């Protein structure tokens, strides 16, 4: 298998259609295996008995036992919040830290799922049913995200072999339960963000902004996806031509506003509820930039700069160390070997020679597909996310974040191709941790 992006004279040309069929089958199989392992692990004694309280036996006819079993297996951690929002809307203050995209899909598809059972006397609203739909939805979208990752890698690098390798590695996410079976944000966010990145690669900016906007309805860090549009319409033209078209810059800002609009709207809605319509304004209402998201994260989860840096959190830092180390190693390598030389060449060259120097620099970078100039915004985005997770968040959630970033799988492919021993270590860790994390999830044990 060649990873240079070029076919050798005697090599059989790769067939992307065959790759997609293989990836589809492999992704469906991975989702099924994850579901089976998670359901089996849910039969273990639970660290937290909340699912048993909420999903008490006898809430429906015996024919619903399979659906209840599936729902019981995925009702863990944040799934409680998503399911409650899907069923009741935003009721409690801390729920405003969760975005409405996934609850909306859970509620909508849950209503469709209840239609066939309405005639046999099933309850009109059951939160476990919404949770189940969220799990099914996650499984379906995770399959699409693998295929979209393949298309994205192929579009950026032009190498079917690299695209296949990275996509196969994405079948081993660092948080398989939340990515493939649970009613969590990972599957929706990954698919929509990959799709937006693909549209950026094709310079279809409006479609990219819409995809990123949908991704931002599920997670706060979706606002950072606007950076791909800003890079493509402002930074990249400047790096190539030393100038930026004013119309393109205005267009980029307008599209970026579209991407961040779900976040802004959620904050505005909360402001109306707690600061305008409420009898007594909430403490955060008088802030310079009132944000219930920041307030809830700080109050209920103690999120803030260096707040997580305590001795008792050391195990969580160790849990998050493998994906953090992988992403830091690759992104810093990319900046040092590809992006910084490109910027240095731009600074030191004259306008007349800038284009030729740019071409020579791109030629050097593309000797390795993992240093291709098109990967620059992805490396910058991944590095910023890792810094945020390391210094101002619950660091172990990098296990969930990394599963949704294409840079994770390009970095893993980079290890396998250029540092095979470390690459094999990564694959081994991914397999072992993937299985262990499903068991921990099923038994309602940390990490969340």
C-alpha positions as CSV (number, residue, x, y, z in Angstrom):
1,X,0.0,0.0,0.0
2,X,1.4,3.4,-1.0
3,X,0.9,6.4,1.2
4,X,2.5,9.0,-1.0
5,X,-0.7,9.9,-2.7
6,X,0.6,8.6,-6.0
7,X,0.1,5.2,-7.6
8,X,3.2,3.3,-8.7
9,X,3.5,2.0,-12.3
10,X,2.7,-1.6,-11.3
11,X,0.3,-1.0,-8.4
12,X,-3.3,-1.8,-8.9
13,X,-5.3,1.5,-8.7
14,X,-7.3,1.9,-5.5
15,X,-11.1,2.0,-5.9
16,X,-12.7,4.5,-3.6
17,X,-16.1,2.9,-4.2
18,X,-14.8,-0.4,-2.9
19,X,-13.2,1.4,0.1
20,X,-16.6,3.0,0.9
21,X,-18.4,-0.3,0.8
22,X,-15.8,-1.9,3.0
23,X,-15.9,1.0,5.5
24,X,-19.7,0.9,5.6
25,X,-19.7,-2.8,6.5
26,X,-16.8,-2.4,9.0
27,X,-18.5,0.6,10.7
28,X,-21.9,-1.2,11.0
29,X,-20.0,-4.2,12.5
30,X,-18.2,-1.9,14.9
31,X,-21.4,-0.3,16.0
32,X,-23.1,-3.7,16.6
33,X,-20.1,-5.0,18.6
34,X,-20.0,-1.9,20.7
35,X,-23.8,-2.2,21.4
36,X,-23.5,-5.9,22.3
37,X,-20.6,-5.2,24.7
38,X,-22.3,-2.2,26.3
39,X,-25.6,-4.1,26.8
40,X,-23.7,-7.0,28.3
41,X,-21.7,-4.7,30.6
42,X,-25.0,-3.1,31.7
43,X,-25.9,-6.4,33.4
44,X,-23.0,-5.9,35.9
45,X,-23.7,-4.3,39.3
46,X,-24.1,-0.6,38.7
47,X,-22.0,2.1,40.5
48,X,-25.1,4.4,40.3
49,X,-28.6,2.9,40.5
50,X,-30.3,5.8,38.8
51,X,-31.2,3.9,35.6
52,X,-33.0,1.3,37.7
53,X,-35.0,4.0,39.4
54,X,-36.0,5.7,36.2
55,X,-36.6,2.6,34.2
56,X,-38.4,0.5,36.8
57,X,-39.8,-2.8,35.7
58,X,-43.4,-3.0,34.7
59,X,-43.6,0.4,32.9
60,X,-44.9,-1.3,29.7
61,X,-46.0,-4.5,28.1
62,X,-43.5,-7.5,28.0
63,X,-43.1,-7.0,24.3
64,X,-41.2,-3.9,25.1
65,X,-38.5,-5.7,27.1
66,X,-35.9,-5.6,24.4
67,X,-36.3,-1.8,23.9
68,X,-36.2,-1.3,27.6
69,X,-33.0,-3.3,27.8
70,X,-31.3,-1.2,25.1
71,X,-32.5,2.0,26.8
72,X,-31.2,0.8,30.2
73,X,-27.8,0.2,28.7
74,X,-27.4,3.7,27.3
75,X,-28.8,5.7,30.1
76,X,-25.6,6.8,31.7
77,X,-24.0,10.1,32.7
78,X,-25.0,13.0,30.5
79,X,-27.6,10.9,28.7
80,X,-29.8,11.7,31.8
81,X,-29.7,15.4,31.0
82,X,-30.2,14.9,27.2
83,X,-33.2,12.6,27.8
84,X,-34.8,14.9,30.3
85,X,-34.4,17.9,28.0
86,X,-35.8,15.9,25.2
87,X,-38.8,15.0,27.3
88,X,-39.5,18.1,29.4
89,X,-37.5,20.9,27.8
90,X,-35.1,23.1,29.8
91,X,-36.3,22.9,33.4
92,X,-33.2,23.2,35.7
93,X,-30.5,25.8,35.6
94,X,-27.6,23.3,35.0
95,X,-29.4,21.8,32.0
96,X,-28.6,25.0,30.0
97,X,-25.0,23.8,29.9
98,X,-26.3,21.2,27.3
99,X,-27.1,22.2,23.8
100,X,-30.5,21.4,22.2
101,X,-29.4,19.6,19.0
102,X,-29.3,16.0,20.3
103,X,-32.4,16.4,22.6
104,X,-34.4,17.7,19.6
105,X,-33.4,14.7,17.5
106,X,-34.2,12.3,20.4
107,X,-37.6,13.9,20.9
108,X,-38.4,13.9,17.1
109,X,-37.3,10.4,16.4
110,X,-38.7,9.2,19.7
111,X,-42.2,10.4,18.6
112,X,-41.9,8.4,15.4
113,X,-40.8,5.3,17.3
114,X,-43.9,5.5,19.5
115,X,-46.3,5.6,16.6
116,X,-46.4,1.8,16.0
117,X,-46.9,1.1,19.7
118,X,-49.6,3.7,20.4
119,X,-52.4,1.2,19.7
120,X,-51.3,-1.3,22.3
121,X,-51.5,1.1,25.2
122,X,-48.0,2.2,25.6
123,X,-47.4,5.5,27.5
124,X,-47.3,8.5,25.3
125,X,-44.0,9.8,26.8
126,X,-41.2,7.6,28.2
127,X,-37.8,9.0,28.7
128,X,-36.2,5.6,28.1
129,X,-37.6,5.5,24.6
130,X,-36.1,8.9,23.9
131,X,-32.7,7.6,25.2
132,X,-33.0,4.5,23.0
133,X,-33.7,6.7,19.9
134,X,-30.7,8.8,20.8
135,X,-28.6,5.6,20.9
136,X,-29.9,4.4,17.5
137,X,-29.3,7.8,16.1
138,X,-25.8,7.9,17.3
139,X,-25.1,4.5,15.8
140,X,-26.5,5.6,12.4
141,X,-24.6,8.9,12.3
142,X,-21.3,7.3,13.4
143,X,-21.5,5.1,10.2
144,X,-21.9,8.2,8.1
145,X,-19.1,10.0,9.8
146,X,-16.6,7.3,8.9
147,X,-17.6,7.6,5.2
148,X,-17.5,11.4,5.4
149,X,-14.0,11.2,7.0
150,X,-12.9,9.0,4.0
151,X,-14.2,11.6,1.5
152,X,-12.6,14.4,3.4
153,X,-9.2,12.8,3.6
154,X,-9.4,11.9,-0.1
155,X,-10.4,15.4,-1.1
156,X,-7.6,17.0,1.0
157,X,-4.7,14.6,0.2
158,X,-5.8,12.8,-3.0
159,X,-4.6,9.5,-1.6
160,X,-7.1,6.6,-1.3
161,X,-4.6,4.6,0.8
162,X,-4.2,7.3,3.4
163,X,-8.0,7.9,3.4
164,X,-8.7,4.3,3.9
165,X,-6.1,4.0,6.7
166,X,-7.4,7.0,8.6
167,X,-11.0,5.9,8.2
168,X,-10.2,2.4,9.4
169,X,-8.5,3.9,12.5
170,X,-11.6,5.9,13.2
171,X,-13.4,2.6,13.8
172,X,-11.4,2.6,17.1
173,X,-12.5,5.8,18.7
174,X,-11.4,6.7,22.2
175,X,-15.0,6.8,23.4
176,X,-16.9,4.1,21.5
177,X,-19.9,3.9,23.8
178,X,-20.7,7.6,23.5
179,X,-19.8,7.7,19.8
180,X,-21.6,4.6,18.6
181,X,-24.6,3.7,20.8
182,X,-25.5,6.4,23.4
183,X,-27.7,9.4,23.1
184,X,-24.7,11.7,23.2
185,X,-23.3,14.5,21.0
186,X,-20.4,12.7,19.5
187,X,-22.0,11.1,16.4
188,X,-24.0,14.2,15.4
189,X,-21.1,16.6,16.0
190,X,-18.6,14.4,14.2
191,X,-20.7,13.9,11.1
192,X,-21.8,17.5,10.7
193,X,-18.3,18.9,11.4
194,X,-16.7,16.4,9.0
195,X,-19.3,17.4,6.4
196,X,-18.5,21.1,6.9
197,X,-14.8,20.5,6.6
198,X,-15.4,18.6,3.4
199,X,-17.4,21.5,2.0
200,X,-14.6,23.8,3.0
201,X,-12.1,21.7,1.1
202,X,-14.4,22.0,-1.9
203,X,-14.8,25.8,-1.3
204,X,-18.6,25.5,-0.9
205,X,-18.6,27.9,2.0
206,X,-22.3,28.3,2.5
207,X,-22.9,24.6,2.8
208,X,-19.9,24.4,5.1
209,X,-21.4,27.1,7.4
210,X,-24.7,25.4,7.5
211,X,-23.1,22.1,8.5
212,X,-21.0,23.7,11.1
213,X,-24.1,25.5,12.4
214,X,-25.9,22.2,12.9
215,X,-22.8,20.8,14.6
216,X,-22.9,23.9,16.9
217,X,-26.4,23.0,18.1
218,X,-24.9,20.0,19.9
219,X,-21.8,21.4,21.4
220,X,-20.3,24.7,22.6
221,X,-17.0,24.0,20.9
222,X,-18.8,24.0,17.6
223,X,-18.2,27.8,17.5
224,X,-14.5,27.1,16.9
225,X,-15.5,25.4,13.6
226,X,-15.9,28.9,12.2
227,X,-12.1,29.0,12.1
228,X,-12.1,26.7,9.1
229,X,-14.1,29.3,7.1
230,X,-12.0,32.2,8.3
231,X,-8.8,30.3,7.4
232,X,-10.1,29.3,4.0
233,X,-11.4,32.7,3.0
234,X,-8.9,35.0,4.7
235,X,-5.7,33.2,5.9
236,X,-5.1,30.9,3.0
237,X,-5.4,33.6,0.3
238,X,-3.0,35.8,2.3
239,X,-0.5,32.9,2.6
240,X,-0.7,32.3,-1.2
241,X,-1.0,35.8,-2.6
242,X,-0.2,38.2,0.3
243,X,-3.6,39.9,-0.1
244,X,-7.2,39.3,1.0
245,X,-10.2,40.3,-0.9
246,X,-12.5,42.5,1.1
247,X,-15.6,40.9,-0.2
248,X,-14.3,37.5,0.8
249,X,-13.4,38.8,4.3
250,X,-16.9,40.2,4.8
251,X,-18.4,36.9,3.5
252,X,-16.3,34.9,6.0
253,X,-17.4,37.0,8.9
254,X,-21.1,36.7,7.9
255,X,-20.7,32.9,7.6
256,X,-18.9,32.7,10.9
257,X,-21.8,34.6,12.6
258,X,-24.0,31.9,11.1
259,X,-21.9,29.2,12.8
260,X,-21.9,30.8,16.2
261,X,-25.6,31.7,16.1
262,X,-26.8,28.5,18.0
263,X,-24.6,29.4,20.9
264,X,-25.7,33.0,20.9
265,X,-29.4,32.1,20.6
266,X,-29.1,29.7,23.6
267,X,-27.5,32.4,25.7
268,X,-30.2,34.9,24.7
269,X,-33.0,32.4,25.5
270,X,-31.6,31.8,28.9
271,X,-31.2,35.5,29.5
272,X,-34.8,36.0,28.7
273,X,-35.8,33.2,31.2
274,X,-33.5,34.1,34.1
275,X,-32.9,37.8,33.7
276,X,-36.0,39.3,32.1
277,X,-39.0,37.1,32.8
278,X,-37.9,35.7,36.2
279,X,-39.0,37.3,39.5
280,X,-35.4,37.6,40.7
281,X,-32.4,37.9,38.2
282,X,-29.8,35.2,38.4
283,X,-26.3,36.0,39.7
284,X,-24.8,35.9,36.2
285,X,-27.3,38.4,34.7
286,X,-25.1,41.3,35.7
287,X,-21.9,40.0,34.1
288,X,-20.3,42.1,31.4
289,X,-21.1,39.3,28.9
290,X,-23.9,37.3,30.6
291,X,-23.6,33.7,29.7
292,X,-25.5,30.9,31.5
293,X,-23.2,28.4,29.8
294,X,-20.1,29.8,31.4
295,X,-21.9,30.2,34.7
296,X,-23.3,26.7,34.8
297,X,-20.0,25.1,33.8
298,X,-18.2,27.0,36.6
299,X,-20.9,26.5,39.3
300,X,-21.9,22.8,38.7
301,X,-18.7,21.4,37.1
302,X,-16.0,23.7,38.5
303,X,-14.7,24.4,35.0
304,X,-12.1,27.1,34.7
305,X,-8.5,27.9,34.1
306,X,-6.3,25.4,36.0
307,X,-9.2,24.4,38.4
308,X,-8.8,20.8,37.4
309,X,-5.1,20.8,38.2
310,X,-5.4,19.1,41.6
311,X,-3.7,15.9,42.9
312,X,-7.0,14.0,43.1
313,X,-7.6,14.5,39.4
314,X,-4.3,12.9,38.5
315,X,-6.0,9.6,37.4
316,X,-8.2,11.6,35.0
317,X,-5.1,13.3,33.5
318,X,-3.5,9.8,33.0
319,X,-6.7,8.6,31.3
320,X,-6.6,11.4,28.8
321,X,-2.8,11.3,28.3
322,X,-2.7,8.9,25.2
323,X,-4.9,11.0,22.9
324,X,-3.5,14.3,24.2
325,X,0.1,13.0,23.6
326,X,-0.8,11.8,20.1
327,X,-2.5,15.1,19.1
328,X,0.2,17.3,20.6
329,X,3.0,15.3,19.0
330,X,1.4,15.5,15.5
331,X,0.2,19.1,15.6
332,X,3.5,20.4,16.9
333,X,5.3,18.4,14.3
334,X,3.1,19.8,11.6
335,X,3.6,23.4,12.8
336,X,7.3,22.9,13.0
337,X,7.8,21.1,9.7
338,X,5.1,22.6,7.5
339,X,3.2,25.7,8.7
340,X,6.1,27.7,10.3
341,X,8.4,27.2,7.2
342,X,5.6,28.3,5.0
343,X,5.0,31.5,7.1
344,X,8.8,32.1,7.3
345,X,9.0,31.8,3.5
346,X,6.2,34.3,3.1
347,X,7.9,36.8,5.5
348,X,11.4,36.6,4.0
349,X,10.4,36.5,0.3
350,X,9.7,39.5,-1.8
351,X,6.3,39.9,-3.4
352,X,7.7,39.0,-6.8
353,X,9.3,35.8,-5.6
354,X,6.5,34.9,-3.1
355,X,4.7,32.6,-5.5
356,X,7.7,30.6,-6.5
357,X,8.8,30.2,-2.9
358,X,5.3,29.1,-1.9
359,X,5.3,26.5,-4.6
360,X,8.7,25.2,-3.5
361,X,7.5,25.1,0.1
362,X,4.3,23.2,-0.8
363,X,6.4,20.8,-2.8
364,X,8.6,20.0,0.2
365,X,5.5,19.6,2.5
366,X,3.7,17.3,0.2
367,X,6.6,14.7,0.2
368,X,4.7,13.5,3.3
369,X,0.9,13.5,2.9
370,X,0.7,14.3,6.6
371,X,2.4,17.6,6.1
372,X,0.1,18.7,3.3
373,X,-0.7,22.5,3.4
374,X,-4.4,21.7,3.3
375,X,-4.1,20.2,6.8
376,X,-3.0,23.4,8.4
377,X,-6.4,24.6,9.8
378,X,-7.1,21.1,11.1
379,X,-3.7,21.0,13.0
380,X,-4.3,24.5,14.4
381,X,-7.9,23.6,15.5
382,X,-6.7,20.3,17.1
383,X,-3.9,22.1,19.0
384,X,-6.2,24.8,20.3
385,X,-8.8,22.1,21.5
386,X,-6.0,20.2,23.3
387,X,-4.8,23.3,25.0
388,X,-8.3,24.2,26.1
389,X,-8.9,20.6,27.4
390,X,-5.5,20.5,29.2
391,X,-5.7,23.9,31.0
392,X,-9.4,24.9,31.3
393,X,-11.6,21.8,31.3
394,X,-12.1,18.3,32.6
395,X,-9.1,16.9,30.9
396,X,-10.4,13.3,30.5
397,X,-13.1,14.4,28.1
398,X,-10.4,14.6,25.5
399,X,-11.4,10.9,25.1
400,X,-14.7,12.1,23.7
401,X,-13.4,15.2,21.9
402,X,-10.6,13.3,20.1
403,X,-13.2,10.8,18.8
404,X,-14.8,13.7,16.8
405,X,-11.7,15.3,15.3
406,X,-10.3,14.0,12.0
407,X,-6.8,15.1,13.1
408,X,-6.8,12.3,15.6
409,X,-7.0,9.7,12.9
410,X,-4.6,11.4,10.6
411,X,-2.2,11.6,13.5
412,X,-2.7,7.9,14.2
413,X,-2.1,7.1,10.5
414,X,1.0,9.3,10.6
415,X,2.4,7.2,13.5
416,X,1.7,3.9,11.7
417,X,3.3,5.1,8.5
418,X,6.3,7.0,9.8
419,X,6.8,5.6,13.3
420,X,5.4,2.0,13.1
421,X,6.3,0.9,16.6
422,X,4.5,3.8,18.2
423,X,1.6,3.3,15.7
424,X,1.2,-0.3,16.8
425,X,1.2,0.9,20.4
426,X,-1.6,3.3,19.6
427,X,-3.7,0.7,17.9
428,X,-3.2,-1.7,20.8
429,X,-4.2,1.0,23.3
430,X,-7.3,1.9,21.2
431,X,-8.5,-1.7,21.1
432,X,-7.9,-2.4,24.8
433,X,-9.2,1.0,26.0
434,X,-12.2,0.8,23.7
435,X,-13.3,-2.5,25.2
436,X,-12.6,-1.5,28.8
437,X,-14.4,1.9,28.4
438,X,-17.5,0.1,27.2
439,X,-17.5,-2.1,30.3
440,X,-17.0,0.9,32.5
441,X,-19.8,2.7,30.7
442,X,-22.1,-0.2,31.1
443,X,-21.4,-0.5,34.8
444,X,-21.9,3.3,35.2
445,X,-18.2,3.8,36.3
446,X,-16.0,6.7,35.5
447,X,-14.8,8.3,33.3
448,X,-18.0,10.1,32.4
